[in-house]
Amino acid sequence: MDNARPPWARRCLGPVWARGLSPAGEEPKSWAGTRLPWLSTLAVTAFVMAGSHFAGRGQLDRVPLDSFARALLFIGAALLLFRHRYPRTVAIGTAASAAVYFAAGYPYGPIFLTIALGTFAAIVAGYRTVAWCAIGGLWASHILVAHWLYRWLPPYKSAPWGQELFIPALVVAVVAVSELARVRREQLAKVRAERAAAEQRRADEERLRIARELHDVLAHSISVINVQAGVGLALLDSDPGQARTALTTIKAASKEALGEVRQVLDTLRTRGDAPRSPAPGLERLTELTEQAGGAGLAVEVATKGAHTTLPPGADLAAFRIVQEALTNIVRHSGSRTARVLLRYTPAELEIRIDDDGPSTSDTGELTGGGNGLVGMRERAAALGGTVEAGPREDGGFRVLGRIPLAGAEDNGRAAGAGTVTPAATEEES
C-alpha cells in the first residue's frame, strides 16, 4: 500500500501513516524510553486555552470560540505530550488540527505555539521533510480557505494577503531555532560517543598492558622454574648438592614472580594509586642474567655508545624485550649461551639478542606464532619503535629491537637507571 502512494506523499507522511494513521508502530529516532513531558504540555495547554479565549475578544470579525474550537485547541496541545517519542505524528497532527481550526474561522492566537513546538520536535529529531510538509500544508490550506473558499466557509469574507506573510516568518524562525537545537544535540551526541569510545580504548589498552605484564613475568619465571625442576629431578639421587641449587633457584624465581604478579594485581585493586615499587628496567639486567644463568644459560651483556637515562616506559619496554628474548632461548634453543648488545645513539636505543641455536621447537613459535614476540612488538610500537625476530644467516636466532629516544622526556620523568657493567665488549660486525 505504501508503494502505491506518490513519492511526495511517502516522504511527507512516512511509514507511520501507511499503517492506518496509528502512531503505535512508529519508532522514535533517539528518544526511546524517555519520560513524557507532562509539566510542559500542561503549561502549554493551559496557556493556549486561556490565551485563545482572550485573543478571541479582540477579533470580532472571526467566529467566536465554541466547544468544537476548544476541542481542536486541546487536541493540538495534548499531542505535544508525545512530541519526543513520535515527532512526525505530532508535527502532522498539530498542523492538521490548526488547519481545521483556521478553516472554521476561529480567532488567531496561541495556537501558533502548538504548531511551532510540533515542528520544532520533528526537525530536532531529524525529520525535516515531515516538518516542512506539515507546516507547508497548513499554509496552503489557509491560503485556499482565506482567498478562494471563503464564500462557503465562515466568516464568509476574504482575508488580506498581508497576513499570509506571518506564517513564512514563523516558519523561518522555527526552522532556524530547530536547526540550531538539532546541530547542538548532534554535537553533544558526538562528544558523548567519542568520550565513550576513548574510555573503551583506554580500557582495552589497559587490559592489553596487564596481559603483557603478566605474560612477561610468568613466562620468564615459569621457564626458569621448569628448567630447574628438570635439573633437580635428574640429579636428585646422583648429585643432591646440584639438586639443592636447582631448588634454591626455583624458590627465588617463584618468589620474584609472585612479587611482580602481586604488584600488577595491586594496581587493579587500588586504581589511581602510585605503585608500591618501581617498574623494572635495565638497572635490573644483572638480576635477569643471573636468573638465566641459573637456568643454564650463560648471558654476555655488552653496551656501546654513551649511556642514556631512559624514561620509565622505554626502560620497561627494553627490559621486557630482553627478558622475553632470553626466555625464548631457554625454552626453544639448544644454545647455552646468549649475547645481549645495548647500543645507545642520540636517536634510539638498539637492543640485540643473539643465540647460536639450534632450535629445539617449531620455528613458527619463534618467528611470530607465540604471544611473547607479539608482546615485544606491541611494546616497541607503543613507543614508535620496532622489533624484528628471525633466524640468522650463520645459524642461531636474533631479536633486534629499536626504541626511539628523541623527545623521550615527554613520556614521563626519567627513572634512575644504573649503569650495566658489561660482561664483554662486542665490536660491531
C-alpha positions in Angstrom: 0.0 0.0 0.0 2.9 2.4 0.8 4.4 1.9 -2.7 1.0 2.8 -4.3 1.3 6.4 -3.0 3.1 9.1 -4.9 6.7 9.9 -3.8 5.9 13.2 -2.2 3.2 11.5 0.0 5.6 8.8 1.0 8.2 11.3 2.1 5.8 13.6 3.9 3.6 11.1 5.6 6.2 8.4 6.2 5.6 4.8 7.2 3.5 5.7 10.3 0.6 6.9 8.2 0.9 3.9 5.9 -0.2 1.8 8.9 -3.6 3.3 9.2 -2.8 6.7 10.9 -1.6 4.9 14.0 1.5 6.1 15.8 1.9 2.8 17.6 4.3 1.4 15.1 6.5 4.5 14.8 9.8 4.0 16.5 11.4 7.2 17.8 14.7 8.0 16.4 16.6 8.5 19.7 14.0 9.1 22.4 13.1 5.5 23.2 12.4 5.2 26.9 12.2 9.0 27.6 9.7 10.3 30.0 6.6 12.1 28.7 6.9 15.9 29.2 3.7 16.2 31.3 4.5 19.5 33.0 5.5 21.4 29.9 2.5 20.0 28.0 0.1 21.0 30.8 1.6 24.5 30.8 1.3 24.9 27.1 -2.3 23.5 27.1 -3.4 25.9 29.8 -1.7 28.9 28.0 -3.3 28.0 24.6 -6.8 27.5 26.1 -6.7 30.7 28.2 -4.8 32.8 25.6 -7.2 31.9 22.8 -10.2 32.9 24.9 -8.7 36.4 25.5 -7.5 36.7 21.9 -11.0 36.0 20.6 -12.4 39.0 22.3 -10.4 41.4 20.1 -11.2 39.6 16.8 -14.8 40.4 16.3 -14.6 39.5 12.6 -13.8 35.9 13.5 -16.1 33.1 14.7 -16.4 33.1 18.5 -14.9 30.1 20.3 -17.3 27.2 20.9 -16.9 23.6 22.2 -15.6 22.4 18.8 -12.9 25.1 18.7 -11.8 24.3 22.3 -11.7 20.6 21.4 -9.4 21.4 18.5 -7.2 23.6 20.7 -7.0 20.9 23.3 -6.2 18.1 20.8 -3.4 20.2 19.2 -1.8 21.0 22.6 -2.3 17.5 24.0 -0.5 15.9 21.1 2.7 17.7 22.3 2.8 15.2 25.1 4.2 12.7 22.6 6.5 15.1 20.7 9.7 13.3 21.8 8.5 9.8 21.1 6.6 10.3 17.9 7.8 13.7 16.4 6.4 13.0 12.9 3.0 12.2 14.1 2.9 15.2 16.4 4.1 17.6 13.7 1.4 16.4 11.3 -1.3 16.2 13.9 -0.7 19.8 15.3 -0.7 21.2 11.8 -3.9 19.3 10.8 -5.8 20.4 13.9 -4.7 24.0 13.3 -5.8 23.8 9.6 -9.3 22.7 10.7 -9.3 25.4 13.3 -8.5 28.2 10.8 -10.8 26.8 8.2 -13.7 27.0 10.7 -12.9 30.8 11.0 -11.9 30.7 14.7 -9.7 33.5 16.1 -5.9 33.6 15.6 -3.9 33.3 18.8 -1.6 31.0 20.8 -2.5 28.0 18.6 0.6 29.0 16.7 2.7 27.9 19.7 1.5 24.3 19.3 2.4 24.4 15.6 5.9 25.8 16.4 6.6 23.2 19.1 5.4 20.3 16.9 7.6 21.4 14.0 10.5 22.0 16.4 10.3 18.5 17.7 10.2 17.0 14.2 13.2 19.0 13.0 15.3 18.3 16.1 14.6 14.6 15.7 15.8 14.8 12.1 12.5 14.7 10.2 12.9 17.9 8.2 10.8 16.7 5.3 7.8 15.8 7.5 8.1 19.2 9.3 8.2 21.1 6.0 5.3 19.2 4.6 3.2 19.7 7.8 3.7 23.4 8.0 3.6 23.9 4.2 0.3 22.0 4.1 -1.1 24.3 6.8 -0.1 27.4 4.9 -1.5 26.1 1.6 -4.8 25.2 3.3 -5.1 28.6 4.9 -4.5 30.4 1.6 -7.0 28.2 -0.1 -9.7 28.8 2.5 -9.0 32.5 3.1 -8.8 33.6 -0.6 -10.8 31.1 -2.6 -13.2 29.1 -0.4 -14.2 31.9 2.0 -17.6 32.3 0.2 -18.7 28.9 1.6 -16.8 29.0 5.0 -17.1 31.4 7.9 -16.6 34.3 8.4 -17.6 34.4 4.7 -15.1 37.1 3.6 -11.7 37.3 2.1 -8.6 37.8 4.3 -5.9 40.4 3.4 -2.9 38.9 1.6 -0.6 40.8 4.0 -1.4 38.4 6.9 0.0 35.5 4.9 3.5 36.8 5.5 3.1 35.8 9.1 3.3 32.1 8.5 6.5 32.3 6.4 8.1 34.4 9.1 7.0 31.8 11.7 8.5 29.0 9.6 11.8 30.8 9.2 12.0 31.4 13.0 11.0 27.9 13.9 13.3 26.3 11.4 16.3 28.4 12.5 15.9 27.7 16.2 15.2 24.0 15.4 18.3 23.6 13.3 20.4 25.2 15.9 19.0 22.8 18.5 19.5 19.8 16.3 23.1 20.7 15.5 23.8 21.2 19.2 22.2 17.9 20.0 24.2 16.1 17.4 27.4 17.7 18.6 26.6 16.6 22.2 25.8 13.1 21.0 29.1 13.0 19.0 31.1 14.2 22.1 29.4 11.5 24.2 30.2 8.8 21.6 33.8 10.0 21.3 34.2 10.0 25.1 32.7 6.5 25.4 35.0 5.3 22.6 38.0 6.8 24.3 37.1 5.2 27.6 36.7 1.8 25.9 40.0 2.3 24.1 41.8 3.1 27.4 40.2 0.1 29.0 41.4 -2.1 26.1 44.9 -0.7 26.2 45.0 -1.2 30.0 43.8 -4.8 29.6 46.4 -5.4 26.9 49.1 -3.8 29.1 48.2 -6.0 32.1 48.2 -9.1 29.8 51.6 -8.3 28.5 53.0 -7.7 32.0 51.6 -11.0 33.3 52.8 -12.9 30.3 56.3 -11.5 30.5 56.6 -12.1 34.2 55.1 -15.6 34.3 56.7 -16.9 31.0 60.2 -16.0 32.2 59.9 -17.2 35.7 58.0 -20.4 34.9 60.5 -21.2 32.2 63.3 -20.9 34.7 61.3 -23.0 37.2 60.6 -25.6 34.6 64.2 -26.0 33.6 65.5 -26.1 37.2 62.8 -28.6 38.2 64.0 -30.9 35.4 67.6 -30.5 36.6 66.6 -31.2 40.2 64.7 -34.3 39.3 67.5 -35.6 37.1 70.2 -35.0 39.8 68.1 -35.7 42.9 69.8 -39.1 43.6 73.2 -38.7 41.8 74.1 -35.1 42.8 72.0 -33.9 45.8 74.1 -30.7 46.0 73.2 -29.6 42.5 69.6 -30.6 43.0 69.5 -28.4 46.1 70.9 -25.5 44.0 68.2 -26.1 41.4 65.5 -26.0 44.2 67.0 -22.8 45.5 66.8 -21.2 42.1 63.2 -22.3 41.8 62.4 -20.7 45.2 64.0 -17.4 44.2 62.3 -17.3 40.8 58.9 -18.1 42.2 59.3 -15.5 44.9 60.2 -12.8 42.3 57.3 -13.9 40.1 54.8 -13.7 42.9 56.1 -10.3 43.8 55.7 -8.9 40.3 52.3 -10.5 39.9 51.1 -9.1 43.2 52.3 -5.6 42.1 50.2 -5.9 38.9 47.2 -7.1 40.8 47.6 -4.3 43.4 47.3 -1.7 40.6 43.9 -3.3 39.7 42.6 -3.2 43.2 43.8 0.3 44.0 43.3 2.1 40.7 44.9 5.5 40.6 47.3 4.9 43.5 51.0 5.0 42.9 52.7 1.6 42.6 54.5 0.5 45.8 57.7 -0.4 43.9 59.2 0.9 40.7 58.6 -0.8 37.4 61.6 -3.0 36.3 64.1 -1.5 34.0 67.6 -2.1 32.6 69.1 -1.5 36.0 67.8 -5.0 36.8 69.5 -6.6 33.8 72.1 -8.1 36.1 69.4 -10.0 38.0 67.9 -11.1 34.8 71.1 -12.6 33.5 71.7 -14.3 36.9 68.3 -15.9 36.6 69.1 -17.1 33.1 72.4 -18.4 34.4 70.5 -20.4 37.0 68.6 -22.0 34.1 71.8 -23.0 32.4 72.1 -20.1 30.0 75.3 -18.0 30.1 74.5 -14.4 29.1 77.1 -11.9 27.9 76.0 -8.3 28.1 77.7 -5.5 26.2 77.0 -1.8 25.7 78.0 0.6 23.0 77.7 4.3 22.9 77.1 6.9 25.6 74.7 5.5 28.2 71.4 7.5 28.3 69.0 7.5 31.1 65.7 6.2 29.7 62.1 7.3 30.6 60.1 4.7 32.6 58.1 3.5 29.6 61.2 2.9 27.3 63.2 1.5 30.2 60.4 -1.1 31.0 60.0 -2.0 27.3 63.7 -2.5 26.9 63.8 -4.8 30.0 60.8 -6.8 28.8 62.3 -7.3 25.3 65.5 -8.7 26.8 63.6 -10.8 29.3 61.3 -12.3 26.6 64.2 -13.0 24.3 66.1 -14.8 27.0 63.0 -16.7 27.9 62.6 -17.9 24.4 66.2 -19.0 24.2 65.8 -21.0 27.4 62.6 -22.6 26.2 63.3 -23.1 22.4 67.0 -23.0 21.8 69.6 -25.7 22.2 72.3 -23.0 22.7 73.6 -22.5 26.3 75.0 -19.0 25.6 73.3 -15.7 24.6 74.7 -12.3 23.7 72.9 -9.1 24.6 74.0 -5.8 23.0 72.7 -2.4 24.0 73.7 0.3 21.5 72.9 3.8 22.6 72.7 6.6 20.0 71.2 10.1 20.3 68.2 9.0 18.3 67.4 5.5 19.6 68.3 2.5 21.8 69.1 -0.6 19.8 68.7 -3.9 21.6 70.1 -7.1 20.0 69.9 -10.6 21.5 71.7 -13.4 19.7 72.0 -17.1 20.3 73.8 -19.8 18.3 70.9 -22.3 18.2 69.9 -24.9 17.1 66.2 -24.6 17.7 64.6 -27.3 19.9 61.0 -26.5 18.9 58.9 -25.4 16.0 60.4 -22.4 14.3 57.0 -20.9 13.8 56.7 -20.4 17.5 59.9 -18.3 17.4 59.1 -16.2 14.3 55.8 -14.9 15.4 53.4 -17.6 16.4 53.6 -17.1 20.1 52.4 -14.2 22.3 55.9 -13.3 23.5 57.1 -11.8 20.2 53.7 -10.2 19.6 54.0 -8.5 23.1 57.6 -7.3 22.3 56.4 -5.8 19.0 53.5 -4.1 20.7 55.7 -2.6 23.5 58.1 -1.2 20.9 55.3 0.0 18.6 53.7 1.9 21.5 56.9 4.0 21.8 57.3 4.4 18.0 59.9 1.6 17.7 60.1 -1.8 16.1 61.1 -5.4 16.9 62.4 -7.9 14.4 63.0 -11.6 15.1 64.2 -14.4 12.9 66.9 -16.9 12.1 70.4 -15.6 11.3 72.2 -16.5 8.1 75.0 -18.2 10.0 72.7 -20.1 12.2 71.1 -19.3 15.5 68.4 -16.7 16.2 68.3 -12.9 16.6 65.9 -10.5 18.2 66.5 -6.9 17.2 64.6 -4.1 18.8 64.8 -0.3 18.3 63.3 2.2 20.7 63.4 5.9 19.7 64.8 8.3 22.3 64.0 11.6 20.5 61.6 13.5 22.7 61.7 10.8 25.4 61.5 13.4 28.1 57.8 13.9 27.2 57.0 10.3 28.1 57.5 10.9 31.8 60.1 11.6 34.4 63.2 9.6 33.7 63.9 6.7 36.0 67.3 6.5 37.7 68.8 3.6 35.8 72.0 2.1 37.0 74.9 1.5 34.6 75.1 -2.1 33.4 78.6 -3.4 33.8 79.2 -5.3 30.6 80.4 -8.9 30.8 82.1 -8.5 27.5 82.7 -5.8 24.9 81.4 -6.6 21.4 82.7 -4.8 18.4 80.4 -4.0 15.5 80.5 -6.7 12.9 
